[in-house]
Amino acid sequence: MNPRVTLRAIKLLHTLIWALFAGCILAIPVFSYTGNLSVAAILCAVVAIEVLIIVFNQWHCPLTDIAAKYTSDRQDNFDIYLPVWLARYNKMIFGTLYFAGLFYTIFKWMR
């Protein structure tokens, strides 16, 4: 297969997976706020699995290593279709939102 086509496929897959997890993170406080704490807890658990994957893969997505085999580009967004600034600060932005949503869900659950 053509390396450029393969890289595009990896970037597309990575972007779709990122969108799924970003959506889960953004939905956690919404479900908590509306009282759907079971759904919020499931979303927290789903994202926790992704967090563990990233932690055990030296703080980056395993797809990054795969994409790196098909390009010498190492710009922050070489492996995903995101703006450079978002790819660069992705973990900080969505990590903060995830933990805020997680703590909000725990707070709502305890009430």
C-alpha positions in Angstrom: 0.0 0.0 0.0 1.1 3.6 -0.7 2.7 5.2 2.4 0.7 8.4 1.9 -2.6 6.6 1.7 -1.7 4.5 4.7 -0.8 7.7 6.7 -4.0 9.3 5.7 -6.0 6.2 6.8 -4.1 6.2 10.2 -4.8 10.0 10.6 -8.4 9.5 9.8 -8.8 6.6 12.3 -6.9 8.6 14.9 -9.1 11.6 14.4 -12.3 9.5 14.7 -11.1 7.9 17.9 -10.1 11.2 19.3 -13.5 12.7 18.4 -15.2 9.7 20.2 -13.2 10.3 23.4 -13.5 14.1 23.2 -17.2 13.7 22.8 -17.3 11.4 25.8 -15.3 13.9 27.9 -17.6 16.7 26.9 -20.7 14.7 27.6 -19.7 13.6 31.1 -20.7 16.8 32.9 -23.8 17.2 30.8 -25.1 13.7 31.8 -24.1 14.4 35.4 -25.9 17.7 35.4 -29.1 16.2 34.0 -29.0 13.4 36.6 -28.0 10.6 34.3 -25.2 9.5 36.6 -25.0 5.9 35.3 -24.3 7.2 31.8 -21.8 9.6 33.1 -20.0 6.8 35.1 -19.9 4.6 32.0 -18.4 7.5 30.0 -15.8 8.1 32.8 -14.9 4.4 32.7 -14.5 4.4 28.9 -12.2 7.4 29.0 -10.3 5.9 31.9 -9.4 2.9 29.6 -8.0 5.4 27.1 -6.1 7.2 29.8 -4.5 3.9 30.9 -3.6 3.1 27.3 -1.9 6.5 27.0 -0.1 6.1 30.3 1.2 2.7 29.5 2.3 3.9 26.1 4.7 6.6 27.5 2.0 9.3 27.3 1.1 9.1 23.7 -1.4 7.3 21.6 -0.2 4.0 20.1 -1.4 5.2 16.7 1.3 7.9 16.8 4.0 5.2 16.7 2.3 3.5 13.8 1.9 6.8 11.9 5.6 7.6 12.5 6.5 4.7 10.3 5.0 6.4 7.3 6.4 9.9 7.5 9.4 11.8 8.8 7.2 14.7 9.8 7.0 15.2 13.6 4.8 18.3 13.8 2.4 18.0 16.7 -0.4 17.0 14.3 1.5 14.7 11.9 -0.6 11.8 13.1 -4.1 13.3 13.4 -6.4 15.8 11.6 -6.4 18.5 14.3 -5.0 22.0 14.3 -1.4 22.1 15.5 -2.3 24.1 18.7 -5.0 21.6 19.6 -2.8 18.6 18.9 0.0 20.2 21.0 -2.2 20.9 24.1 -4.7 18.1 23.6 -3.8 16.1 26.8 -3.7 19.3 28.9 -7.1 20.6 27.6 -9.0 17.3 27.6 -7.2 15.9 30.7 -8.4 19.0 32.6 -11.9 18.7 31.3 -12.0 14.9 32.0 -10.9 15.2 35.6 -13.3 18.2 36.2 -16.1 16.1 34.8 -15.1 13.1 36.8 -15.0 15.1 40.0 -18.3 16.8 39.2 -19.8 13.3 38.6 -18.5 12.1 41.9 -19.8 15.2 43.7 -23.3 14.7 42.1 -23.2 11.0 43.0 -22.5 11.7 46.6 -25.3 14.2 46.9 
